[in-house]
Amino acid sequence: MVSAARPPMFLLRSLFAAAVLLSALPAVAEELRVQAPQTLSGDAAAGFAPLLAPHAGKPLLINFWASWCEPCREEIPALAALQARGVRVLTVAVADREADAQRFLGGAGPGLPLAFDRDQKLSRALGVTLLPYSLVLDARHRVVARVEGALDWSDASVIATLNRLMQ
């Protein structure tokens, strides 16, 4: 039984976590799936506009994650390493408490920019059903690759592909 003292978001987070866990088999992504450039539209474009504005004209790797998602937690240090190598990374905490996300990211991924998608509007607009979930945007902020599940961002072939896509 859910106590009256818990916020209503508790139930939503629990349901989202269950959906993520059920759809996360296997939890590790096979590849960075390159695609023809696709412009964000509709709710996704509207929701991302304020997040993308500071990165105008720059390619960007966007990673959706949550502090309660173990595969997400495992890949954050590699994303921080990419950022240190000059790759622009934006992390988006999904259905997470701000304090939990900030605390975790402060220790595991210092320096990574953090946005919040507490109500899951952005993730739903993109059809995200699995965490972690990543998008690679070119300099015109078109989606040129995506990853469903965790990826070894330190793998040489992943880095080579990422560098090519983000030129």
VODO-970391 format. One record per atom (N, C-alpha, C): atom name; x, y, z; residue number from 1. Coordinates in steps of 0.1 Angstrom, whole numbers, padded with zeros to 4 digits. Example, Ala and Ser with C-alpha at 12.3 -4.5 7.8 and 13.67 -1.06 7.14 Angstrom:
<sites>
<site 'N' <0132 -0057 0078> 1>,
<site 'CA' <0123 -0045 0078> 1>,
<site 'C' <0132 -0033 0078> 1>,
<site 'N' <0128 -0022 0071> 2>,
<site 'CA' <0137 -0011 0071> 2>,
<site 'C' <0129 0000 0079> 2>,
</sites>
This chain:
<sites>
<site 'N' <0008 -0012 0000> 1>,
<site 'CA' <0000 0000 0000> 1>,
<site 'C' <0009 0012 0000> 1>,
<site 'N' <0005 0022 -0008> 2>,
<site 'CA' <0013 0035 -0009> 2>,
<site 'C' <0008 0044 0002> 2>,
<site 'N' <0017 0049 0010> 3>,
<site 'CA' <0013 0058 0021> 3>,
<site 'C' <0009 0071 0015> 3>,
<site 'N' <0001 0078 0022> 4>,
<site 'CA' <-0004 0091 0018> 4>,
<site 'C' <0007 0101 0018> 4>,
<site 'N' <0018 0099 0026> 5>,
<site 'CA' <0029 0108 0027> 5>,
<site 'C' <0038 0108 0014> 5>,
<site 'N' <0037 0098 0006> 6>,
<site 'CA' <0045 0097 -0006> 6>,
<site 'C' <0039 0105 -0017> 6>,
<site 'N' <0047 0112 -0025> 7>,
<site 'CA' <0042 0120 -0036> 7>,
<site 'C' <0036 0111 -0047> 7>,
<site 'N' <0026 0117 -0054> 8>,
<site 'CA' <0020 0109 -0065> 8>,
<site 'C' <0030 0105 -0075> 8>,
<site 'N' <0041 0112 -0077> 9>,
<site 'CA' <0051 0108 -0087> 9>,
<site 'C' <0057 0094 -0083> 9>,
<site 'N' <0056 0090 -0071> 10>,
<site 'CA' <0061 0077 -0067> 10>,
<site 'C' <0055 0066 -0075> 10>,
<site 'N' <0042 0066 -0077> 11>,
<site 'CA' <0036 0056 -0084> 11>,
<site 'C' <0039 0057 -0099> 11>,
<site 'N' <0040 0069 -0105> 12>,
<site 'CA' <0044 0070 -0119> 12>,
<site 'C' <0058 0065 -0121> 12>,
<site 'N' <0067 0069 -0112> 13>,
<site 'CA' <0081 0064 -0113> 13>,
<site 'C' <0082 0049 -0112> 13>,
<site 'N' <0074 0043 -0103> 14>,
<site 'CA' <0074 0029 -0102> 14>,
<site 'C' <0069 0022 -0114> 14>,
<site 'N' <0058 0027 -0120> 15>,
<site 'CA' <0053 0021 -0132> 15>,
<site 'C' <0063 0023 -0144> 15>,
<site 'N' <0069 0034 -0145> 16>,
<site 'CA' <0079 0037 -0156> 16>,
<site 'C' <0091 0027 -0154> 16>,
<site 'N' <0095 0026 -0141> 17>,
<site 'CA' <0107 0017 -0138> 17>,
<site 'C' <0103 0003 -0142> 17>,
<site 'N' <0091 -0002 -0139> 18>,
<site 'CA' <0087 -0015 -0143> 18>,
<site 'C' <0087 -0017 -0158> 18>,
<site 'N' <0082 -0007 -0165> 19>,
<site 'CA' <0082 -0008 -0179> 19>,
<site 'C' <0096 -0008 -0185> 19>,
<site 'N' <0104 0000 -0180> 20>,
<site 'CA' <0118 0000 -0184> 20>,
<site 'C' <0125 -0013 -0182> 20>,
<site 'N' <0123 -0019 -0170> 21>,
<site 'CA' <0129 -0032 -0167> 21>,
<site 'C' <0124 -0043 -0176> 21>,
<site 'N' <0111 -0043 -0178> 22>,
<site 'CA' <0106 -0053 -0187> 22>,
<site 'C' <0110 -0052 -0201> 22>,
<site 'N' <0112 -0040 -0206> 23>,
<site 'CA' <0117 -0038 -0220> 23>,
<site 'C' <0132 -0038 -0221> 23>,
<site 'N' <0139 -0039 -0211> 24>,
<site 'CA' <0154 -0037 -0211> 24>,
<site 'C' <0161 -0050 -0214> 24>,
<site 'N' <0155 -0061 -0218> 25>,
<site 'CA' <0162 -0073 -0221> 25>,
<site 'C' <0165 -0074 -0236> 25>,
<site 'N' <0177 -0075 -0240> 26>,
<site 'CA' <0189 -0073 -0233> 26>,
<site 'C' <0191 -0058 -0229> 26>,
<site 'N' <0198 -0056 -0218> 27>,
<site 'CA' <0200 -0042 -0214> 27>,
<site 'C' <0211 -0035 -0221> 27>,
<site 'N' <0220 -0042 -0228> 28>,
<site 'CA' <0231 -0036 -0235> 28>,
<site 'C' <0228 -0035 -0250> 28>,
<site 'N' <0229 -0023 -0255> 29>,
<site 'CA' <0227 -0021 -0269> 29>,
<site 'C' <0238 -0027 -0278> 29>,
<site 'N' <0234 -0031 -0289> 30>,
<site 'CA' <0244 -0037 -0298> 30>,
<site 'C' <0252 -0027 -0306> 30>,
<site 'N' <0246 -0015 -0309> 31>,
<site 'CA' <0253 -0006 -0317> 31>,
<site 'C' <0247 0008 -0316> 31>,
<site 'N' <0255 0017 -0321> 32>,
<site 'CA' <0250 0031 -0324> 32>,
<site 'C' <0244 0030 -0337> 32>,
<site 'N' <0230 0031 -0338> 33>,
<site 'CA' <0223 0030 -0350> 33>,
<site 'C' <0222 0043 -0358> 33>,
<site 'N' <0230 0043 -0369> 34>,
<site 'CA' <0231 0055 -0377> 34>,
<site 'C' <0219 0055 -0386> 34>,
<site 'N' <0213 0067 -0389> 35>,
<site 'CA' <0201 0068 -0397> 35>,
<site 'C' <0203 0081 -0406> 35>,
<site 'N' <0194 0082 -0416> 36>,
<site 'CA' <0193 0094 -0424> 36>,
<site 'C' <0189 0105 -0414> 36>,
<site 'N' <0194 0117 -0416> 37>,
<site 'CA' <0191 0128 -0407> 37>,
<site 'C' <0175 0130 -0407> 37>,
<site 'N' <0170 0132 -0394> 38>,
<site 'CA' <0156 0133 -0392> 38>,
<site 'C' <0154 0146 -0383> 38>,
<site 'N' <0146 0155 -0388> 39>,
<site 'CA' <0143 0167 -0380> 39>,
<site 'C' <0133 0164 -0369> 39>,
<site 'N' <0136 0169 -0357> 40>,
<site 'CA' <0126 0168 -0347> 40>,
<site 'C' <0114 0176 -0350> 40>,
<site 'N' <0102 0171 -0347> 41>,
<site 'CA' <0090 0178 -0350> 41>,
<site 'C' <0080 0177 -0339> 41>,
<site 'N' <0069 0184 -0340> 42>,
<site 'CA' <0058 0184 -0331> 42>,
<site 'C' <0062 0186 -0316> 42>,
<site 'N' <0057 0178 -0307> 43>,
<site 'CA' <0060 0180 -0293> 43>,
<site 'C' <0075 0178 -0290> 43>,
<site 'N' <0082 0169 -0297> 44>,
<site 'CA' <0096 0168 -0294> 44>,
<site 'C' <0104 0180 -0298> 44>,
<site 'N' <0101 0187 -0309> 45>,
<site 'CA' <0108 0199 -0313> 45>,
<site 'C' <0105 0210 -0303> 45>,
<site 'N' <0092 0211 -0299> 46>,
<site 'CA' <0088 0222 -0290> 46>,
<site 'C' <0095 0220 -0276> 46>,
<site 'N' <0095 0207 -0271> 47>,
<site 'CA' <0101 0204 -0258> 47>,
<site 'C' <0116 0206 -0258> 47>,
<site 'N' <0122 0203 -0269> 48>,
<site 'CA' <0137 0204 -0270> 48>,
<site 'C' <0142 0218 -0273> 48>,
<site 'N' <0134 0227 -0278> 49>,
<site 'CA' <0139 0240 -0282> 49>,
<site 'C' <0147 0247 -0272> 49>,
<site 'N' <0142 0248 -0259> 50>,
<site 'CA' <0149 0255 -0249> 50>,
<site 'C' <0162 0248 -0245> 50>,
<site 'N' <0162 0235 -0246> 51>,
<site 'CA' <0174 0227 -0243> 51>,
<site 'C' <0185 0228 -0253> 51>,
<site 'N' <0181 0229 -0266> 52>,
<site 'CA' <0190 0229 -0277> 52>,
<site 'C' <0195 0243 -0280> 52>,
<site 'N' <0188 0254 -0276> 53>,
<site 'CA' <0192 0267 -0279> 53>,
<site 'C' <0207 0271 -0275> 53>,
<site 'N' <0211 0266 -0263> 54>,
<site 'CA' <0225 0270 -0259> 54>,
<site 'C' <0236 0262 -0268> 54>,
<site 'N' <0231 0252 -0276> 55>,
<site 'CA' <0240 0244 -0284> 55>,
<site 'C' <0238 0247 -0299> 55>,
<site 'N' <0232 0258 -0302> 56>,
<site 'CA' <0229 0262 -0316> 56>,
<site 'C' <0242 0260 -0325> 56>,
<site 'N' <0240 0253 -0336> 57>,
<site 'CA' <0251 0251 -0345> 57>,
<site 'C' <0261 0241 -0341> 57>,
<site 'N' <0259 0234 -0330> 58>,
<site 'CA' <0269 0224 -0325> 58>,
<site 'C' <0262 0210 -0325> 58>,
<site 'N' <0269 0200 -0329> 59>,
<site 'CA' <0264 0186 -0327> 59>,
<site 'C' <0263 0183 -0312> 59>,
<site 'N' <0254 0174 -0309> 60>,
<site 'CA' <0251 0171 -0295> 60>,
<site 'C' <0247 0156 -0293> 60>,
<site 'N' <0252 0150 -0282> 61>,
<site 'CA' <0248 0137 -0278> 61>,
<site 'C' <0238 0139 -0266> 61>,
<site 'N' <0226 0134 -0267> 62>,
<site 'CA' <0216 0136 -0257> 62>,
<site 'C' <0214 0122 -0251> 62>,
<site 'N' <0215 0120 -0238> 63>,
<site 'CA' <0213 0108 -0231> 63>,
<site 'C' <0202 0109 -0221> 63>,
<site 'N' <0191 0100 -0223> 64>,
<site 'CA' <0180 0099 -0213> 64>,
<site 'C' <0184 0089 -0203> 64>,
<site 'N' <0183 0092 -0190> 65>,
<site 'CA' <0187 0082 -0180> 65>,
<site 'C' <0179 0085 -0167> 65>,
<site 'N' <0181 0077 -0157> 66>,
<site 'CA' <0175 0079 -0144> 66>,
<site 'C' <0185 0073 -0133> 66>,
<site 'N' <0185 0079 -0122> 67>,
<site 'CA' <0194 0075 -0111> 67>,
<site 'C' <0191 0061 -0106> 67>,
<site 'N' <0178 0057 -0108> 68>,
<site 'CA' <0174 0043 -0103> 68>,
<site 'C' <0176 0033 -0114> 68>,
<site 'N' <0181 0036 -0126> 69>,
<site 'CA' <0183 0027 -0137> 69>,
<site 'C' <0198 0022 -0137> 69>,
<site 'N' <0200 0010 -0133> 70>,
<site 'CA' <0214 0005 -0132> 70>,
<site 'C' <0222 0006 -0145> 70>,
<site 'N' <0217 0002 -0157> 71>,
<site 'CA' <0225 0004 -0169> 71>,
<site 'C' <0228 0018 -0172> 71>,
<site 'N' <0219 0027 -0168> 72>,
<site 'CA' <0221 0042 -0170> 72>,
<site 'C' <0233 0046 -0161> 72>,
<site 'N' <0233 0042 -0149> 73>,
<site 'CA' <0243 0045 -0140> 73>,
<site 'C' <0257 0040 -0144> 73>,
<site 'N' <0257 0029 -0151> 74>,
<site 'CA' <0270 0023 -0155> 74>,
<site 'C' <0276 0031 -0167> 74>,
<site 'N' <0267 0037 -0176> 75>,
<site 'CA' <0273 0044 -0187> 75>,
<site 'C' <0276 0058 -0185> 75>,
<site 'N' <0271 0064 -0174> 76>,
<site 'CA' <0274 0079 -0172> 76>,
<site 'C' <0289 0082 -0171> 76>,
<site 'N' <0297 0074 -0164> 77>,
<site 'CA' <0311 0078 -0164> 77>,
<site 'C' <0318 0078 -0178> 77>,
<site 'N' <0313 0070 -0187> 78>,
<site 'CA' <0319 0070 -0201> 78>,
<site 'C' <0314 0082 -0208> 78>,
<site 'N' <0302 0086 -0206> 79>,
<site 'CA' <0297 0099 -0212> 79>,
<site 'C' <0304 0111 -0207> 79>,
<site 'N' <0308 0111 -0194> 80>,
<site 'CA' <0316 0122 -0188> 80>,
<site 'C' <0329 0122 -0195> 80>,
<site 'N' <0335 0110 -0198> 81>,
<site 'CA' <0348 0109 -0204> 81>,
<site 'C' <0347 0115 -0219> 81>,
<site 'N' <0336 0112 -0225> 82>,
<site 'CA' <0334 0118 -0239> 82>,
<site 'C' <0333 0133 -0238> 82>,
<site 'N' <0326 0138 -0228> 83>,
<site 'CA' <0325 0153 -0226> 83>,
<site 'C' <0339 0159 -0224> 83>,
<site 'N' <0347 0152 -0216> 84>,
<site 'CA' <0361 0157 -0214> 84>,
<site 'C' <0369 0157 -0226> 84>,
<site 'N' <0366 0148 -0236> 85>,
<site 'CA' <0373 0147 -0249> 85>,
<site 'C' <0368 0157 -0259> 85>,
<site 'N' <0358 0165 -0255> 86>,
<site 'CA' <0353 0176 -0264> 86>,
<site 'C' <0339 0173 -0271> 86>,
<site 'N' <0333 0161 -0268> 87>,
<site 'CA' <0320 0158 -0273> 87>,
<site 'C' <0310 0165 -0264> 87>,
<site 'N' <0301 0173 -0271> 88>,
<site 'CA' <0290 0179 -0263> 88>,
<site 'C' <0280 0169 -0259> 88>,
<site 'N' <0277 0168 -0246> 89>,
<site 'CA' <0268 0158 -0241> 89>,
<site 'C' <0257 0166 -0232> 89>,
<site 'N' <0245 0162 -0234> 90>,
<site 'CA' <0234 0167 -0225> 90>,
<site 'C' <0227 0155 -0219> 90>,
<site 'N' <0226 0154 -0206> 91>,
<site 'CA' <0219 0143 -0200> 91>,
<site 'C' <0205 0148 -0196> 91>,
<site 'N' <0195 0139 -0197> 92>,
<site 'CA' <0182 0142 -0193> 92>,
<site 'C' <0177 0132 -0184> 92>,
<site 'N' <0174 0136 -0171> 93>,
<site 'CA' <0169 0127 -0161> 93>,
<site 'C' <0154 0125 -0163> 93>,
<site 'N' <0150 0112 -0164> 94>,
<site 'CA' <0136 0109 -0167> 94>,
<site 'C' <0129 0104 -0155> 94>,
<site 'N' <0118 0110 -0151> 95>,
<site 'CA' <0110 0105 -0140> 95>,
<site 'C' <0118 0103 -0128> 95>,
<site 'N' <0127 0112 -0125> 96>,
<site 'CA' <0136 0111 -0114> 96>,
<site 'C' <0135 0123 -0104> 96>,
<site 'N' <0138 0121 -0092> 97>,
<site 'CA' <0138 0133 -0083> 97>,
<site 'C' <0151 0141 -0086> 97>,
<site 'N' <0149 0154 -0086> 98>,
<site 'CA' <0160 0163 -0090> 98>,
<site 'C' <0172 0161 -0080> 98>,
<site 'N' <0170 0160 -0067> 99>,
<site 'CA' <0180 0158 -0058> 99>,
<site 'C' <0188 0145 -0060> 99>,
<site 'N' <0181 0134 -0063> 100>,
<site 'CA' <0187 0121 -0066> 100>,
<site 'C' <0196 0122 -0078> 100>,
<site 'N' <0191 0128 -0089> 101>,
<site 'CA' <0198 0129 -0101> 101>,
<site 'C' <0210 0138 -0100> 101>,
<site 'N' <0209 0149 -0093> 102>,
<site 'CA' <0220 0158 -0091> 102>,
<site 'C' <0231 0152 -0083> 102>,
<site 'N' <0227 0145 -0072> 103>,
<site 'CA' <0236 0138 -0063> 103>,
<site 'C' <0244 0128 -0071> 103>,
<site 'N' <0237 0119 -0078> 104>,
<site 'CA' <0244 0109 -0086> 104>,
<site 'C' <0253 0115 -0096> 104>,
<site 'N' <0248 0124 -0104> 105>,
<site 'CA' <0256 0129 -0115> 105>,
<site 'C' <0268 0137 -0110> 105>,
<site 'N' <0266 0144 -0099> 106>,
<site 'CA' <0278 0151 -0093> 106>,
<site 'C' <0289 0142 -0090> 106>,
<site 'N' <0287 0130 -0086> 107>,
<site 'CA' <0298 0120 -0083> 107>,
<site 'C' <0302 0112 -0094> 107>,
<site 'N' <0293 0108 -0103> 108>,
<site 'CA' <0297 0099 -0114> 108>,
<site 'C' <0300 0105 -0127> 108>,
<site 'N' <0294 0117 -0129> 109>,
<site 'CA' <0295 0124 -0142> 109>,
<site 'C' <0297 0139 -0140> 109>,
<site 'N' <0307 0143 -0132> 110>,
<site 'CA' <0308 0157 -0129> 110>,
<site 'C' <0311 0165 -0142> 110>,
<site 'N' <0304 0176 -0143> 111>,
<site 'CA' <0305 0185 -0155> 111>,
<site 'C' <0295 0182 -0166> 111>,
<site 'N' <0288 0171 -0165> 112>,
<site 'CA' <0277 0169 -0175> 112>,
<site 'C' <0265 0178 -0173> 112>,
<site 'N' <0261 0184 -0183> 113>,
<site 'CA' <0249 0192 -0182> 113>,
<site 'C' <0237 0183 -0179> 113>,
<site 'N' <0228 0188 -0171> 114>,
<site 'CA' <0216 0180 -0167> 114>,
<site 'C' <0203 0188 -0169> 114>,
<site 'N' <0194 0181 -0176> 115>,
<site 'CA' <0180 0186 -0178> 115>,
<site 'C' <0171 0176 -0171> 115>,
<site 'N' <0159 0180 -0169> 116>,
<site 'CA' <0149 0171 -0162> 116>,
<site 'C' <0137 0169 -0171> 116>,
<site 'N' <0132 0157 -0171> 117>,
<site 'CA' <0120 0153 -0178> 117>,
<site 'C' <0111 0145 -0168> 117>,
<site 'N' <0108 0152 -0157> 118>,
<site 'CA' <0101 0146 -0146> 118>,
<site 'C' <0087 0140 -0151> 118>,
<site 'N' <0080 0148 -0159> 119>,
<site 'CA' <0067 0144 -0164> 119>,
<site 'C' <0067 0135 -0176> 119>,
<site 'N' <0079 0132 -0181> 120>,
<site 'CA' <0082 0124 -0193> 120>,
<site 'C' <0076 0129 -0206> 120>,
<site 'N' <0074 0142 -0207> 121>,
<site 'CA' <0069 0147 -0219> 121>,
<site 'C' <0079 0146 -0231> 121>,
<site 'N' <0091 0149 -0228> 122>,
<site 'CA' <0101 0148 -0239> 122>,
<site 'C' <0103 0134 -0243> 122>,
<site 'N' <0105 0125 -0233> 123>,
<site 'CA' <0108 0111 -0236> 123>,
<site 'C' <0096 0105 -0244> 123>,
<site 'N' <0084 0108 -0240> 124>,
<site 'CA' <0072 0102 -0247> 124>,
<site 'C' <0071 0108 -0261> 124>,
<site 'N' <0074 0121 -0263> 125>,
<site 'CA' <0074 0127 -0276> 125>,
<site 'C' <0083 0120 -0286> 125>,
<site 'N' <0094 0114 -0280> 126>,
<site 'CA' <0104 0108 -0289> 126>,
<site 'C' <0101 0093 -0289> 126>,
<site 'N' <0092 0088 -0282> 127>,
<site 'CA' <0089 0073 -0282> 127>,
<site 'C' <0099 0065 -0274> 127>,
<site 'N' <0105 0071 -0264> 128>,
<site 'CA' <0114 0064 -0255> 128>,
<site 'C' <0107 0055 -0246> 128>,
<site 'N' <0110 0042 -0248> 129>,
<site 'CA' <0104 0032 -0239> 129>,
<site 'C' <0114 0024 -0231> 129>,
<site 'N' <0126 0027 -0233> 130>,
<site 'CA' <0137 0020 -0226> 130>,
<site 'C' <0148 0030 -0222> 130>,
<site 'N' <0153 0028 -0210> 131>,
<site 'CA' <0164 0037 -0205> 131>,
<site 'C' <0176 0028 -0203> 131>,
<site 'N' <0188 0032 -0206> 132>,
<site 'CA' <0191 0045 -0212> 132>,
<site 'C' <0187 0046 -0227> 132>,
<site 'N' <0186 0058 -0232> 133>,
<site 'CA' <0183 0060 -0245> 133>,
<site 'C' <0191 0072 -0250> 133>,
<site 'N' <0197 0071 -0261> 134>,
<site 'CA' <0206 0083 -0265> 134>,
<site 'C' <0203 0087 -0280> 134>,
<site 'N' <0204 0099 -0282> 135>,
<site 'CA' <0203 0105 -0296> 135>,
<site 'C' <0215 0112 -0299> 135>,
<site 'N' <0220 0111 -0312> 136>,
<site 'CA' <0231 0119 -0317> 136>,
<site 'C' <0225 0129 -0326> 136>,
<site 'N' <0227 0142 -0324> 137>,
<site 'CA' <0222 0153 -0333> 137>,
<site 'C' <0234 0159 -0340> 137>,
<site 'N' <0232 0162 -0353> 138>,
<site 'CA' <0242 0169 -0360> 138>,
<site 'C' <0242 0184 -0357> 138>,
<site 'N' <0250 0192 -0364> 139>,
<site 'CA' <0251 0206 -0361> 139>,
<site 'C' <0237 0213 -0364> 139>,
<site 'N' <0229 0208 -0372> 140>,
<site 'CA' <0216 0214 -0375> 140>,
<site 'C' <0205 0208 -0366> 140>,
<site 'N' <0209 0200 -0356> 141>,
<site 'CA' <0201 0194 -0346> 141>,
<site 'C' <0190 0184 -0352> 141>,
<site 'N' <0195 0177 -0362> 142>,
<site 'CA' <0187 0166 -0368> 142>,
<site 'C' <0193 0153 -0361> 142>,
<site 'N' <0184 0144 -0359> 143>,
<site 'CA' <0188 0131 -0353> 143>,
<site 'C' <0195 0123 -0364> 143>,
<site 'N' <0208 0119 -0361> 144>,
<site 'CA' <0215 0112 -0371> 144>,
<site 'C' <0219 0098 -0366> 144>,
<site 'N' <0216 0095 -0353> 145>,
<site 'CA' <0218 0082 -0348> 145>,
<site 'C' <0211 0081 -0334> 145>,
<site 'N' <0208 0068 -0330> 146>,
<site 'CA' <0202 0066 -0317> 146>,
<site 'C' <0206 0053 -0312> 146>,
<site 'N' <0205 0052 -0298> 147>,
<site 'CA' <0209 0040 -0291> 147>,
<site 'C' <0197 0037 -0281> 147>,
<site 'N' <0192 0025 -0282> 148>,
<site 'CA' <0182 0020 -0272> 148>,
<site 'C' <0190 0011 -0263> 148>,
<site 'N' <0191 0014 -0250> 149>,
<site 'CA' <0198 0006 -0240> 149>,
<site 'C' <0212 0012 -0238> 149>,
<site 'N' <0220 0005 -0230> 150>,
<site 'CA' <0233 0010 -0226> 150>,
<site 'C' <0243 0006 -0238> 150>,
<site 'N' <0253 0015 -0239> 151>,
<site 'CA' <0263 0013 -0250> 151>,
<site 'C' <0276 0015 -0243> 151>,
<site 'N' <0286 0008 -0248> 152>,
<site 'CA' <0300 0010 -0243> 152>,
<site 'C' <0306 0022 -0251> 152>,
<site 'N' <0304 0034 -0245> 153>,
<site 'CA' <0308 0047 -0252> 153>,
<site 'C' <0323 0048 -0252> 153>,
<site 'N' <0330 0039 -0246> 154>,
<site 'CA' <0345 0040 -0246> 154>,
<site 'C' <0351 0031 -0257> 154>,
<site 'N' <0342 0023 -0264> 155>,
<site 'CA' <0347 0014 -0275> 155>,
<site 'C' <0352 0022 -0287> 155>,
<site 'N' <0363 0018 -0292> 156>,
<site 'CA' <0370 0026 -0303> 156>,
<site 'C' <0361 0028 -0315> 156>,
<site 'N' <0354 0018 -0319> 157>,
<site 'CA' <0345 0019 -0331> 157>,
<site 'C' <0333 0028 -0328> 157>,
<site 'N' <0328 0028 -0316> 158>,
<site 'CA' <0317 0037 -0312> 158>,
<site 'C' <0322 0052 -0313> 158>,
<site 'N' <0334 0054 -0307> 159>,
<site 'CA' <0340 0067 -0307> 159>,
<site 'C' <0343 0072 -0321> 159>,
<site 'N' <0348 0063 -0330> 160>,
<site 'CA' <0351 0067 -0344> 160>,
<site 'C' <0338 0071 -0351> 160>,
<site 'N' <0327 0063 -0349> 161>,
<site 'CA' <0314 0066 -0355> 161>,
<site 'C' <0309 0079 -0350> 161>,
<site 'N' <0310 0081 -0337> 162>,
<site 'CA' <0305 0093 -0331> 162>,
<site 'C' <0312 0105 -0336> 162>,
<site 'N' <0325 0104 -0337> 163>,
<site 'CA' <0333 0116 -0342> 163>,
<site 'C' <0329 0119 -0356> 163>,
<site 'N' <0327 0109 -0364> 164>,
<site 'CA' <0323 0111 -0378> 164>,
<site 'C' <0310 0118 -0379> 164>,
<site 'N' <0300 0114 -0371> 165>,
<site 'CA' <0287 0119 -0371> 165>,
<site 'C' <0286 0133 -0366> 165>,
<site 'N' <0295 0137 -0357> 166>,
<site 'CA' <0295 0150 -0350> 166>,
<site 'C' <0305 0160 -0356> 166>,
<site 'N' <0310 0158 -0368> 167>,
<site 'CA' <0319 0167 -0374> 167>,
<site 'C' <0312 0179 -0379> 167>,
</sites>
